[in-house]
Amino acid sequence: MTAPTPVATVDELMIYTLAREFTDETRAFNGAVSFVPVCAYLLARRTHAPGLVWAASSIAVDADPPAIPQSTLSDALWFNATMISGSVADFWSYAQSGAYNTFAFRGAQMDRYGNVNNTVIGPYDNPKVRLPGGGGMADLGCMIPNIYLWSSTHNPRTFVDRLDFRSGIGWGDGGDHRARLGLPGGPRLCVTNLCVFDFDPDDHAMRVRSLHPGVTLDEVRAATGFPVEPASAQLPTTPLPDDESLRMLRTEIDPTSARLREFQ
């Protein structure tokens, strides 16, 4: 007999939830401090989506690292890649042409329409905090049709009614704003440490799709800086990872638990 697998932790639940969204048609890449989506791309590729294409650090196509390094921009992430781009210009040409179709953002602030701020807290000319910057969010938010958001800090400081600065566009001002700008697609999902949000098909505002085990809708509302409604009358519990997915994540994909850097 084998011992039962320990219950999934919230980081593993978030990774599993994102991974389930990706398919054989996913052509993804990652930026800095993206441990959660990197693990999700690798998990999806090892389970239900073997045809998924992933460019590690936006450079190394179909990498297969033995572990996730201390940075998701490190060349240690490129191990066993089938192709390494010769320059940054290669990546941008692929993104602009539609060769890549999936990217995952997170930020210091996110609003109800999936717009992201990672530039400043407070007035731009005299901020309280100067953040790392958009790192390509402004362009990529306009080019990539399938945008996924995640946050390990679901609280009113992260999920705000109004951004202090819009570093990357989601659904813009809501409704048909993104379509009127001529931009493809838009945010599909936002996975947090409390719940899973999707976006209303009409006004494109965040709504609660599922609650993580033990979390109530009232707790999500109290932790969110804008009004949120459930996507259905009876909210389901976010599905837990199966034992084999947990085993792969813990022993093959991220044996050093690099993903926990996002939860410190």
C-alpha positions in Angstrom: 0.0 0.0 0.0 1.1 3.6 -0.7 0.7 6.4 1.8 -2.1 8.9 0.9 -1.0 12.1 -0.7 -1.0 15.1 1.7 -3.8 17.6 1.1 -3.0 20.2 -1.5 -1.7 23.6 -0.3 -3.0 26.9 -1.8 0.0 27.3 -4.1 -0.6 23.9 -5.5 -4.3 24.5 -5.9 -3.6 27.8 -7.8 -1.1 26.1 -10.1 -3.5 23.2 -10.8 -6.4 25.6 -11.5 -4.3 27.5 -14.1 -2.9 24.4 -15.6 -6.4 23.0 -16.3 -7.1 26.1 -18.5 -4.3 25.4 -20.9 -4.7 23.2 -24.0 -2.7 21.7 -26.8 -3.4 25.0 -28.6 -1.7 27.1 -25.9 1.5 28.9 -27.1 2.7 30.6 -23.9 5.7 32.4 -22.5 6.6 33.9 -19.2 8.2 37.0 -17.7 9.9 37.8 -14.3 8.7 36.3 -11.0 6.3 34.0 -12.7 6.7 30.8 -10.7 3.0 30.0 -10.6 2.4 30.1 -14.3 5.7 28.4 -15.2 4.7 25.5 -12.9 1.2 25.5 -14.5 2.6 25.4 -18.1 4.8 22.5 -17.2 2.1 20.6 -15.3 -0.4 21.0 -18.2 2.2 19.8 -20.7 3.0 16.7 -18.6 -0.7 15.8 -18.2 -3.6 16.8 -20.5 -1.9 19.2 -23.0 1.3 17.6 -24.3 1.1 19.8 -27.4 1.4 23.0 -25.3 4.3 25.3 -26.5 6.1 27.2 -23.8 8.9 29.7 -24.3 10.9 29.8 -21.0 11.8 33.4 -20.1 10.3 34.2 -23.5 13.5 32.9 -25.1 13.9 29.1 -24.8 11.1 27.1 -26.6 9.9 23.9 -25.0 12.4 23.9 -22.2 12.3 21.0 -19.7 14.3 22.1 -16.6 14.9 19.6 -13.8 13.9 22.2 -11.3 12.6 25.8 -11.2 15.6 28.2 -10.5 15.6 31.3 -8.3 14.4 33.5 -11.1 12.0 32.7 -14.0 14.3 34.8 -16.2 17.4 32.7 -15.4 19.1 30.7 -18.1 18.8 27.7 -15.7 15.2 27.6 -16.8 16.1 26.9 -20.4 17.5 23.4 -19.9 16.8 21.0 -22.7 15.0 23.6 -24.9 14.4 22.7 -28.6 15.3 26.3 -29.7 16.7 29.4 -28.1 16.0 32.7 -29.7 19.0 34.7 -30.9 17.7 38.1 -29.7 14.9 39.8 -27.9 13.7 41.0 -31.3 12.8 37.4 -32.1 10.3 37.3 -29.2 8.5 40.5 -30.2 8.1 39.4 -33.7 6.5 36.2 -32.6 4.2 38.1 -30.1 3.1 40.7 -32.7 2.4 38.1 -35.3 0.2 35.9 -33.1 2.6 33.0 -32.8 2.2 33.3 -29.0 -1.4 33.4 -27.7 -1.1 33.1 -23.9 0.5 35.2 -21.2 0.0 35.4 -17.4 0.2 38.7 -15.5 0.2 39.7 -11.8 0.7 43.1 -10.3 0.7 45.2 -7.2 -2.9 46.3 -8.1 -5.6 44.8 -10.2 -9.1 46.2 -10.9 -12.5 44.7 -11.6 -11.8 44.6 -15.4 -8.4 42.8 -15.1 -6.3 45.9 -15.7 -2.9 45.7 -13.8 -0.7 48.2 -12.1 3.0 47.4 -11.4 4.4 50.9 -11.8 3.6 53.2 -8.9 1.5 53.4 -5.7 0.2 56.9 -5.4 0.5 59.8 -7.8 2.9 59.1 -10.7 5.0 62.3 -10.2 5.2 61.8 -6.4 4.5 58.2 -5.6 4.4 56.5 -2.2 6.1 53.5 -3.8 8.0 53.2 -7.1 7.3 49.6 -8.3 9.5 47.5 -10.7 7.5 48.6 -13.8 5.4 47.1 -16.4 8.1 45.0 -18.1 6.2 44.8 -21.4 2.7 44.7 -19.9 1.5 47.7 -21.9 2.4 46.1 -25.2 1.6 42.5 -24.4 -1.8 43.3 -22.9 -2.7 44.6 -26.3 -1.2 41.8 -28.4 -2.0 38.6 -26.6 -5.6 37.3 -26.8 -5.5 34.9 -23.8 -4.5 36.7 -20.6 -4.5 35.0 -17.2 -4.1 36.8 -13.9 -3.0 35.4 -10.6 -2.3 36.8 -7.1 -1.1 35.2 -3.9 -2.3 38.3 -1.9 -6.1 38.6 -2.2 -6.8 41.8 -0.2 -8.2 45.3 -0.8 -4.7 46.7 -1.4 -4.2 44.4 -4.4 -7.8 44.2 -5.7 -8.7 47.9 -5.9 -11.6 49.9 -7.2 -9.3 52.2 -9.2 -5.6 51.6 -10.2 -3.0 54.3 -9.4 -1.5 53.6 -12.8 -2.5 51.3 -15.6 0.6 49.3 -16.6 -1.2 46.7 -18.6 -4.7 46.6 -20.1 -7.2 43.9 -19.4 -10.8 44.7 -20.4 -10.1 48.4 -20.2 -13.1 50.3 -19.0 -15.3 47.2 -19.3 -18.0 46.4 -21.8 -16.9 46.6 -25.4 -13.9 48.9 -24.6 -11.3 46.4 -25.6 -13.1 45.5 -28.8 -13.5 49.2 -29.7 -9.7 49.6 -29.4 -9.3 46.8 -31.9 -7.5 44.5 -29.4 -7.8 40.7 -29.5 -9.2 38.6 -26.7 -8.8 39.7 -23.2 -8.4 38.3 -19.6 -10.0 34.8 -19.1 -9.4 34.1 -15.5 -7.9 35.4 -12.3 -6.8 32.9 -9.7 -6.1 34.1 -6.2 -5.3 32.5 -2.8 -9.1 32.7 -1.9 -11.0 32.0 -5.1 -11.2 31.9 -8.9 -12.6 34.9 -10.8 -13.8 34.8 -14.3 -15.2 37.8 -16.3 -18.9 38.5 -17.1 -19.4 38.1 -20.8 -21.3 41.4 -21.1 -19.7 44.0 -18.9 -16.4 42.0 -18.4 -16.3 42.7 -14.7 -14.7 40.1 -12.4 -17.1 37.6 -10.8 -16.5 34.7 -8.5 -16.4 31.4 -10.4 -15.5 29.1 -7.5 -14.4 29.4 -3.9 -11.3 27.6 -2.5 -12.0 25.0 0.2 -13.1 26.7 3.5 -13.5 30.2 2.0 -16.9 31.9 1.9 -18.3 34.5 -0.5 -18.5 37.0 2.3 -14.8 36.6 3.0 -14.0 37.2 -0.7 -16.1 40.3 -0.8 -14.4 41.6 2.4 -11.0 41.1 0.8 -11.9 42.8 -2.5 -11.8 46.5 -3.0 -14.7 46.5 -5.5 -18.2 44.8 -5.5 -18.1 41.2 -6.7 -21.0 38.9 -7.5 -21.1 35.1 -7.9 -21.1 33.7 -11.4 -23.8 31.1 -10.4 -26.4 30.8 -7.7 -24.6 27.8 -6.1 -20.9 28.5 -6.2 -18.8 25.4 -6.5 -15.6 24.6 -4.6 -12.4 24.9 -6.6 -11.4 21.4 -7.6 -8.4 20.0 -5.8 -5.4 18.6 -7.6 -5.5 14.8 -8.2 -2.7 12.7 -6.6 -0.7 12.3 -9.8 -0.7 16.0 -10.5 0.5 16.7 -6.9 3.2 14.1 -7.3 4.5 15.6 -10.5 4.5 19.1 -9.1 6.3 18.2 -5.9 8.8 15.7 -7.3 9.4 16.5 -11.0 8.3 20.0 -11.9 9.3 22.0 -8.7 11.1 19.7 -6.3 12.8 22.7 -4.6 9.4 24.5 -4.0 10.6 27.6 -5.8 6.9 28.5 -6.3 6.7 29.4 -2.6 8.7 32.6 -3.3 5.4 34.1 -4.4 3.8 33.4 -1.1 6.4 34.9 1.3 
